[in-house]
């Protein structure tokens, strides 16, 4: 009986906590089909009096000659390249730290860990000055290129811990068979780090798709705006905010993240749970 009571309490708490966490998303979905006069008049209600599907049509029409499909295409383009660049740079750098011996390795690793503790706001102005002098402002280069030349320190650290859990005997056996260092990386390490690579890819997708600050700093042309900046256009401090279309497009912007999570959640759990296990 005690086991059943504990199980009931556990499931009751988990379900209740899940409903609390899911309520904002559910409220956004319901608000996307509410008349604008009802969205904040009776905000606690999840049952609209009339289904306003035109909110999706108005939101998708966008602004002028720029439809919301343009923002989705821009986000998909940037996110895809960032994920590819992150996988390439993070796996290569982490392999160097985990397997190779070179001068100043410990010092560089300390610098890597230090960047994890450094707020992004600290490097924002120096990065902007650098990209401005390169003529990259109002282009996708500041959003994409950093992923190819260094990646994210968190991803590198995660990959290092995963690679350290792979027996070195596999590397030695490959070298005896005539495999080069790059061959060991390509033929041995990469196939065995698929769970960690999947985790890196999922997090890189989430963080890039939802990123608002970086596109806001570097992009000025509305034709280059990503989804996050496109949603901001619905809010006008000097006029009336189109709440219905805003919530409608907000929900559509969440659909890709839901799809990625549903199809790749097992890889995410496997990658996190096995990282650092010997």
N, C-alpha and C positions, 0 to 999 in steps of 0.2 A: 504493500500500500504506500509505503514511503517513496518507493521508486516511482510509482504512478503520480503521486502528488508532486514530486520534484520535476518530473517530466512535464506535467501540466503547467507548473509555474514557469518552467523554462520556455516552453512553446508560447505561453500567454505573453510573456515579456518580449520574446523575439517578434511575435506577430504585432503586438502593440507598438513596439519601437519601429518596426518596418512601416506600419501605417503612418506613424508620425513623420518618418523620413520621406515617404512617398506623397504625403498630402500636398506639398507645394507643387509637385509636378502635376498631380491630379487637378489642382486648382487652376494651373496654367492651361491644361487641356480643356477644362470646362469653360474657362473665361474666353478661350479662343472662339467659341461658338455662341457666346452671349451677346446680346445687344449692349452697346457701350454704356447705355444708361443704367444697366444692371450690374456691371462689373464691380463697381465699388459701392453701389447703393445697398446691396445685400451680399457683401463679399463672402460671408460664411456659407452661403447656400451653394450647393453643388448641382442644383437642378435649374437650368435656364428655362424661362417661360417660353422662349422662342429660340430655335436653332438658327443662328446667323452664319450660314456657310459662306456667305459673301465675304466674310472677313479673310478667308483664305484666298479668295479671288483678288480682293483689293490688295492684300499683302504681296501676292505673287506678281502683281502688275508693277510693283516697285515704284520708281520715281522717274518721271519723264520717260526717256527712252532706255532707261536701265531697269530691267526686270530683276526680280530677286534670284532668278536662275543664274544671272551673272555672278552674284555673290557666292552662290553655291559652287559654281565652276571655279572661281578664284580660290576658295577655301580648299576645294578638292585638289587643285593643282599644287598649292603651297604645301598642304599637309602631306601629300604623296611624296614630294621631293624631300621634305624634312624627315619623314620616316625612313626613306632610303638612305639619306645622308647620315642619319643618326645610327642606323644599323651598321653602316660601313665604318664610320669613324670610331664608334664605341667599341665594336668588336676588335678592331685592329689595335687601338690604344690599350685596351684591357689585356689583350694577348701579350703585348710588349711588357706591361707591368707584371703580369702573372708568370710569364715563362722566360723572358729574356733577361740577361745581365748586361748592364751598361752603366756608365759613369753618371753620378748624381741621380741615380734611380730613387733613392730614399728621399732626397730633397724634393724631387719632382712630385713624388707621391704625397708628400706633406703639403705641397702647393695645391695639389688636386683636392685633398681633403679640406684645405682652407677655403677653397672656392665654394664648397658646400655650405660653409658657414657665412659666406659673404652675401648680403642682400643684393638682389638684382638692381635695386635703385642706386646702389653705389657706383655701378659700372654703366649706368644708363647714359649719363652725359658724355663720358669719354668715348663710348661706342658711337654715339650720335655724331660727335666731332669727327671721328675716324671715317665713318660711312659718308658723311657730308663732304669731306675732302676727296673721297674716292668718287664722288658723284653718284652715289647709290641711293640717295634719298628719293622717294616716290618711285621706287622699283622694288621688286621682290627679293633682290640680292641680300639685303640685311636680314630678311626672314629665313632665307634658305641656306646661304653660304656658311654661316656659323655651324650648321649641323654637319657639314662635310669636312670641316677643318678642325673639329675638336669634340663635337657632340655635347652632351650634358654630363657634368661630373657625376651626378647621381647614377646615370646609366653605366658609366665607366666603372664606378665602384661596384655596382651590382654585378656586372659581367666579370670583374676581377674575382670576386668571391665565388662565383660559379665555376670559373675556370680552375681556380685553386682546388676545387673538389674533384677534378678529373685527374686520375693517376698519371704521374709523369712517366711511368713505364710505357705507356702508349706512345708518348713522344719519342722515347729512346728506341722503341722497336721500329718506329717509322724511319728514324734517322739511320738505323742499321740497314734498313731496306733501301736506303739511298734517297730518302725524302729530304728536301731542303727545308729551311725554316719556314718559308712561305708555304711550302707543301704541307708541313705539319699543321699550320694554321688552317689551310683550306680543306685538307682531307681528314684531319683528326678533330681539331678543336671545334670548327664551325658545325659539323654534323651533330656533335655531342652537346652543343649549347643551344639547340633549338628552343627548349622551354624558356631559357633566359632571353633569347632573341625575340620570342613571341611577346614576352612581358615588356621588353623595351619598346617594341613596335606599338603595342596597345597604349602604353602610357604616352609615347611620343605623339600618337594620333590624338589622344584626348587633349593633351596640353596644347598642341598646335591648333586643333580645331576650335578650342574654346579661348584661345589667346586673344585678348583685347588690347593690351598695352602696346605690344610691339607693332602691330599694324597701325594703331592710332598714332604712334610716334613717327613712323616712316612713310606712310601712305597718305597722299593728298588728293589724288585723282579718284573720284567715285567709281570710275570704271575698273579700278584695281582693288576696290574694297572687298574685304572678306565678309563672311556672314555676321561676325560680331560687330563690325562697323556698319553693316547694312541695317542691323536691328536698331542701332543708335539713331539712324536717320528718321525713324518713326517718331522719336521724341524731339519736340521742338519747344524750347523754353519760351519762345516769343509767340507761340501759337498753341493750337489744340493738339495734344498728343493722340495719335490714332491707336488707342489701346487694343481694340479688337484685332486689327491686322498685326500689331506688334506681338500679341500673344500667339496668334496663329503661326507666324513665321518662327517664333521662339520654339514652339512645339516641333515644327518641321526641322529646325536646326538640331533638335535632340534625337531625331530618328536615326541618323548615321551612328551616333554613339551607342544607342540601344542595340542596333544591329551588330556592331562590332563586339559589344559585350556578350550578347547572346550566343554568337558563333564561336567566340574565342575565349570564353571565361575559363574553360578547363585548362587552356595553356597558361592563362594568367595565374591561376591558382597553383599549377604545377611549377611554374617558373619561380614564384615567390617562395613556395614551401620547400623547394630543393636547393635554393641559393645558399651556399656556404656549408652544405652538408657534405661531410667527407665520405 
